[in-house]
Amino acid sequence: MLRKIFDWFIQLFHREKLYKYEFADDIPDKTSPYTVYLIGNQGYYWQAVMICPCGCRKLLHMNLMDDYDPYWNYILDGKVISLAPSINRLVGCKSHFFVTNGKIEWC
């Protein structure tokens, strides 16, 4: 409940940055916040990588291959991305969130 109030307050006074996407053959040496990297080639992407939005700066890796569990689906809409299902980090910061239309939605 407190998290929802905090998120609402931040959105009220601070314009939220949207997560965009970039295609890459491999994980970049230097990653940027607010960017989801789709790793692969020739239109086939097997991994999504992003910096955790909580601020811990850990790199999160999401499998995009439906042959292995768990896996995530992605939707590209203009310059923004959506990932499903939610990203639930079970160690470290324990962040749990969705990326929907470029926005982080905390669970």
PyMOL commands that place a pseudoatom at each C-alpha (Angstrom):
pseudoatom trace, name=CA, resn=MET, resi=1, chain=A, elem=C, hetatm=0, pos=[0.000, 0.000, 0.000]
pseudoatom trace, name=CA, resn=LEU, resi=2, chain=A, elem=C, hetatm=0, pos=[2.787, 2.389, 0.920]
pseudoatom trace, name=CA, resn=ARG, resi=3, chain=A, elem=C, hetatm=0, pos=[4.586, 1.580, -2.337]
pseudoatom trace, name=CA, resn=LYS, resi=4, chain=A, elem=C, hetatm=0, pos=[1.475, 2.499, -4.358]
pseudoatom trace, name=CA, resn=ILE, resi=5, chain=A, elem=C, hetatm=0, pos=[1.135, 5.822, -2.543]
pseudoatom trace, name=CA, resn=PHE, resi=6, chain=A, elem=C, hetatm=0, pos=[4.820, 6.536, -3.091]
pseudoatom trace, name=CA, resn=ASP, resi=7, chain=A, elem=C, hetatm=0, pos=[4.580, 5.669, -6.815]
pseudoatom trace, name=CA, resn=TRP, resi=8, chain=A, elem=C, hetatm=0, pos=[1.514, 7.905, -7.181]
pseudoatom trace, name=CA, resn=PHE, resi=9, chain=A, elem=C, hetatm=0, pos=[3.302, 10.798, -5.449]
pseudoatom trace, name=CA, resn=ILE, resi=10, chain=A, elem=C, hetatm=0, pos=[6.374, 10.422, -7.672]
pseudoatom trace, name=CA, resn=GLN, resi=11, chain=A, elem=C, hetatm=0, pos=[4.223, 10.361, -10.823]
pseudoatom trace, name=CA, resn=LEU, resi=12, chain=A, elem=C, hetatm=0, pos=[2.386, 13.459, -9.668]
pseudoatom trace, name=CA, resn=PHE, resi=13, chain=A, elem=C, hetatm=0, pos=[5.541, 15.571, -9.381]
pseudoatom trace, name=CA, resn=HIS, resi=14, chain=A, elem=C, hetatm=0, pos=[8.026, 13.817, -11.599]
pseudoatom trace, name=CA, resn=ARG, resi=15, chain=A, elem=C, hetatm=0, pos=[7.673, 12.905, -15.233]
pseudoatom trace, name=CA, resn=GLU, resi=16, chain=A, elem=C, hetatm=0, pos=[8.351, 9.188, -15.513]
pseudoatom trace, name=CA, resn=LYS, resi=17, chain=A, elem=C, hetatm=0, pos=[10.919, 8.074, -18.074]
pseudoatom trace, name=CA, resn=LEU, resi=18, chain=A, elem=C, hetatm=0, pos=[9.801, 5.315, -20.412]
pseudoatom trace, name=CA, resn=TYR, resi=19, chain=A, elem=C, hetatm=0, pos=[11.790, 2.157, -21.059]
pseudoatom trace, name=CA, resn=LYS, resi=20, chain=A, elem=C, hetatm=0, pos=[12.898, 1.919, -24.656]
pseudoatom trace, name=CA, resn=TYR, resi=21, chain=A, elem=C, hetatm=0, pos=[14.527, -1.057, -26.357]
pseudoatom trace, name=CA, resn=GLU, resi=22, chain=A, elem=C, hetatm=0, pos=[17.677, -1.661, -28.344]
pseudoatom trace, name=CA, resn=PHE, resi=23, chain=A, elem=C, hetatm=0, pos=[18.749, -4.656, -30.398]
pseudoatom trace, name=CA, resn=ALA, resi=24, chain=A, elem=C, hetatm=0, pos=[22.227, -6.090, -29.759]
pseudoatom trace, name=CA, resn=ASP, resi=25, chain=A, elem=C, hetatm=0, pos=[24.239, -9.124, -30.804]
pseudoatom trace, name=CA, resn=ASP, resi=26, chain=A, elem=C, hetatm=0, pos=[25.619, -9.457, -27.274]
pseudoatom trace, name=CA, resn=ILE, resi=27, chain=A, elem=C, hetatm=0, pos=[25.187, -7.841, -23.857]
pseudoatom trace, name=CA, resn=PRO, resi=28, chain=A, elem=C, hetatm=0, pos=[26.773, -4.376, -24.082]
pseudoatom trace, name=CA, resn=ASP, resi=29, chain=A, elem=C, hetatm=0, pos=[29.793, -3.651, -21.882]
pseudoatom trace, name=CA, resn=LYS, resi=30, chain=A, elem=C, hetatm=0, pos=[28.067, -0.467, -20.735]
pseudoatom trace, name=CA, resn=THR, resi=31, chain=A, elem=C, hetatm=0, pos=[24.309, -0.625, -20.218]
pseudoatom trace, name=CA, resn=SER, resi=32, chain=A, elem=C, hetatm=0, pos=[22.017, 2.374, -19.902]
pseudoatom trace, name=CA, resn=PRO, resi=33, chain=A, elem=C, hetatm=0, pos=[19.134, 2.832, -17.495]
pseudoatom trace, name=CA, resn=TYR, resi=34, chain=A, elem=C, hetatm=0, pos=[15.655, 2.885, -19.048]
pseudoatom trace, name=CA, resn=THR, resi=35, chain=A, elem=C, hetatm=0, pos=[16.810, 0.533, -21.815]
pseudoatom trace, name=CA, resn=VAL, resi=36, chain=A, elem=C, hetatm=0, pos=[15.869, -3.109, -22.380]
pseudoatom trace, name=CA, resn=TYR, resi=37, chain=A, elem=C, hetatm=0, pos=[18.424, -4.815, -24.616]
pseudoatom trace, name=CA, resn=LEU, resi=38, chain=A, elem=C, hetatm=0, pos=[17.088, -7.574, -26.862]
pseudoatom trace, name=CA, resn=ILE, resi=39, chain=A, elem=C, hetatm=0, pos=[20.028, -9.917, -27.404]
pseudoatom trace, name=CA, resn=GLY, resi=40, chain=A, elem=C, hetatm=0, pos=[20.144, -11.987, -30.579]
pseudoatom trace, name=CA, resn=ASN, resi=41, chain=A, elem=C, hetatm=0, pos=[20.553, -11.639, -34.315]
pseudoatom trace, name=CA, resn=GLN, resi=42, chain=A, elem=C, hetatm=0, pos=[18.701, -11.780, -37.619]
pseudoatom trace, name=CA, resn=GLY, resi=43, chain=A, elem=C, hetatm=0, pos=[15.337, -11.079, -35.985]
pseudoatom trace, name=CA, resn=TYR, resi=44, chain=A, elem=C, hetatm=0, pos=[15.632, -13.904, -33.444]
pseudoatom trace, name=CA, resn=TYR, resi=45, chain=A, elem=C, hetatm=0, pos=[16.138, -12.728, -29.865]
pseudoatom trace, name=CA, resn=TRP, resi=46, chain=A, elem=C, hetatm=0, pos=[16.819, -15.116, -27.010]
pseudoatom trace, name=CA, resn=GLN, resi=47, chain=A, elem=C, hetatm=0, pos=[17.412, -12.798, -24.061]
pseudoatom trace, name=CA, resn=ALA, resi=48, chain=A, elem=C, hetatm=0, pos=[16.248, -9.458, -22.677]
pseudoatom trace, name=CA, resn=VAL, resi=49, chain=A, elem=C, hetatm=0, pos=[18.646, -7.590, -20.381]
pseudoatom trace, name=CA, resn=MET, resi=50, chain=A, elem=C, hetatm=0, pos=[18.021, -4.476, -18.295]
pseudoatom trace, name=CA, resn=ILE, resi=51, chain=A, elem=C, hetatm=0, pos=[19.263, -2.683, -15.192]
pseudoatom trace, name=CA, resn=CYS, resi=52, chain=A, elem=C, hetatm=0, pos=[16.986, -3.303, -12.211]
pseudoatom trace, name=CA, resn=PRO, resi=53, chain=A, elem=C, hetatm=0, pos=[14.674, -0.275, -11.841]
pseudoatom trace, name=CA, resn=CYS, resi=54, chain=A, elem=C, hetatm=0, pos=[14.851, -0.283, -8.014]
pseudoatom trace, name=CA, resn=GLY, resi=55, chain=A, elem=C, hetatm=0, pos=[18.224, 1.440, -8.054]
pseudoatom trace, name=CA, resn=CYS, resi=56, chain=A, elem=C, hetatm=0, pos=[20.405, -1.527, -7.011]
pseudoatom trace, name=CA, resn=ARG, resi=57, chain=A, elem=C, hetatm=0, pos=[22.005, -1.382, -10.526]
pseudoatom trace, name=CA, resn=LYS, resi=58, chain=A, elem=C, hetatm=0, pos=[22.035, -5.195, -10.914]
pseudoatom trace, name=CA, resn=LEU, resi=59, chain=A, elem=C, hetatm=0, pos=[21.692, -6.530, -14.435]
pseudoatom trace, name=CA, resn=LEU, resi=60, chain=A, elem=C, hetatm=0, pos=[18.528, -8.587, -14.950]
pseudoatom trace, name=CA, resn=HIS, resi=61, chain=A, elem=C, hetatm=0, pos=[18.393, -11.334, -17.600]
pseudoatom trace, name=CA, resn=MET, resi=62, chain=A, elem=C, hetatm=0, pos=[15.059, -12.606, -18.967]
pseudoatom trace, name=CA, resn=ASN, resi=63, chain=A, elem=C, hetatm=0, pos=[14.914, -15.666, -21.207]
pseudoatom trace, name=CA, resn=LEU, resi=64, chain=A, elem=C, hetatm=0, pos=[12.906, -15.123, -24.426]
pseudoatom trace, name=CA, resn=MET, resi=65, chain=A, elem=C, hetatm=0, pos=[13.099, -18.723, -25.716]
pseudoatom trace, name=CA, resn=ASP, resi=66, chain=A, elem=C, hetatm=0, pos=[9.843, -20.599, -25.174]
pseudoatom trace, name=CA, resn=ASP, resi=67, chain=A, elem=C, hetatm=0, pos=[11.740, -23.927, -25.095]
pseudoatom trace, name=CA, resn=TYR, resi=68, chain=A, elem=C, hetatm=0, pos=[12.992, -23.114, -21.577]
pseudoatom trace, name=CA, resn=ASP, resi=69, chain=A, elem=C, hetatm=0, pos=[11.150, -22.063, -18.418]
pseudoatom trace, name=CA, resn=PRO, resi=70, chain=A, elem=C, hetatm=0, pos=[10.668, -19.445, -17.286]
pseudoatom trace, name=CA, resn=TYR, resi=71, chain=A, elem=C, hetatm=0, pos=[10.443, -17.306, -20.397]
pseudoatom trace, name=CA, resn=TRP, resi=72, chain=A, elem=C, hetatm=0, pos=[9.106, -13.860, -21.177]
pseudoatom trace, name=CA, resn=ASN, resi=73, chain=A, elem=C, hetatm=0, pos=[7.206, -12.473, -24.139]
pseudoatom trace, name=CA, resn=TYR, resi=74, chain=A, elem=C, hetatm=0, pos=[7.888, -9.003, -25.415]
pseudoatom trace, name=CA, resn=ILE, resi=75, chain=A, elem=C, hetatm=0, pos=[5.818, -6.493, -27.357]
pseudoatom trace, name=CA, resn=LEU, resi=76, chain=A, elem=C, hetatm=0, pos=[7.413, -3.578, -29.179]
pseudoatom trace, name=CA, resn=ASP, resi=77, chain=A, elem=C, hetatm=0, pos=[5.155, -0.564, -29.589]
pseudoatom trace, name=CA, resn=GLY, resi=78, chain=A, elem=C, hetatm=0, pos=[6.822, 2.350, -31.294]
pseudoatom trace, name=CA, resn=LYS, resi=79, chain=A, elem=C, hetatm=0, pos=[9.852, 3.118, -29.169]
pseudoatom trace, name=CA, resn=VAL, resi=80, chain=A, elem=C, hetatm=0, pos=[8.683, 1.386, -25.968]
pseudoatom trace, name=CA, resn=ILE, resi=81, chain=A, elem=C, hetatm=0, pos=[8.582, -2.225, -24.808]
pseudoatom trace, name=CA, resn=SER, resi=82, chain=A, elem=C, hetatm=0, pos=[6.343, -4.465, -22.695]
pseudoatom trace, name=CA, resn=LEU, resi=83, chain=A, elem=C, hetatm=0, pos=[7.485, -7.694, -21.026]
pseudoatom trace, name=CA, resn=ALA, resi=84, chain=A, elem=C, hetatm=0, pos=[5.249, -10.427, -19.624]
pseudoatom trace, name=CA, resn=PRO, resi=85, chain=A, elem=C, hetatm=0, pos=[4.941, -12.068, -17.177]
pseudoatom trace, name=CA, resn=SER, resi=86, chain=A, elem=C, hetatm=0, pos=[6.163, -9.936, -14.282]
pseudoatom trace, name=CA, resn=ILE, resi=87, chain=A, elem=C, hetatm=0, pos=[9.829, -9.831, -13.332]
pseudoatom trace, name=CA, resn=ASN, resi=88, chain=A, elem=C, hetatm=0, pos=[10.201, -11.148, -9.798]
pseudoatom trace, name=CA, resn=ARG, resi=89, chain=A, elem=C, hetatm=0, pos=[13.712, -10.970, -8.359]
pseudoatom trace, name=CA, resn=LEU, resi=90, chain=A, elem=C, hetatm=0, pos=[13.963, -13.547, -5.577]
pseudoatom trace, name=CA, resn=VAL, resi=91, chain=A, elem=C, hetatm=0, pos=[17.394, -12.446, -4.292]
pseudoatom trace, name=CA, resn=GLY, resi=92, chain=A, elem=C, hetatm=0, pos=[19.053, -9.150, -3.510]
pseudoatom trace, name=CA, resn=CYS, resi=93, chain=A, elem=C, hetatm=0, pos=[16.571, -6.265, -3.718]
pseudoatom trace, name=CA, resn=LYS, resi=94, chain=A, elem=C, hetatm=0, pos=[13.617, -8.654, -4.266]
pseudoatom trace, name=CA, resn=SER, resi=95, chain=A, elem=C, hetatm=0, pos=[12.000, -6.293, -6.791]
pseudoatom trace, name=CA, resn=HIS, resi=96, chain=A, elem=C, hetatm=0, pos=[8.760, -7.463, -8.386]
pseudoatom trace, name=CA, resn=PHE, resi=97, chain=A, elem=C, hetatm=0, pos=[7.373, -5.498, -11.316]
pseudoatom trace, name=CA, resn=PHE, resi=98, chain=A, elem=C, hetatm=0, pos=[5.905, -5.469, -14.817]
pseudoatom trace, name=CA, resn=VAL, resi=99, chain=A, elem=C, hetatm=0, pos=[7.244, -3.511, -17.782]
pseudoatom trace, name=CA, resn=THR, resi=100, chain=A, elem=C, hetatm=0, pos=[4.104, -2.304, -19.579]
pseudoatom trace, name=CA, resn=ASN, resi=101, chain=A, elem=C, hetatm=0, pos=[4.200, 0.197, -22.436]
pseudoatom trace, name=CA, resn=GLY, resi=102, chain=A, elem=C, hetatm=0, pos=[7.611, 1.337, -21.268]
pseudoatom trace, name=CA, resn=LYS, resi=103, chain=A, elem=C, hetatm=0, pos=[6.493, 1.952, -17.677]
pseudoatom trace, name=CA, resn=ILE, resi=104, chain=A, elem=C, hetatm=0, pos=[7.423, 0.060, -14.515]
pseudoatom trace, name=CA, resn=GLU, resi=105, chain=A, elem=C, hetatm=0, pos=[4.377, -1.190, -12.606]
pseudoatom trace, name=CA, resn=TRP, resi=106, chain=A, elem=C, hetatm=0, pos=[5.395, -2.375, -9.134]
pseudoatom trace, name=CA, resn=CYS, resi=107, chain=A, elem=C, hetatm=0, pos=[3.692, -5.414, -7.635]
for i in range(1, 107): cmd.bond("trace and resi %d" % i, "trace and resi %d" % (i + 1))
show_as sticks, trace
zoom trace
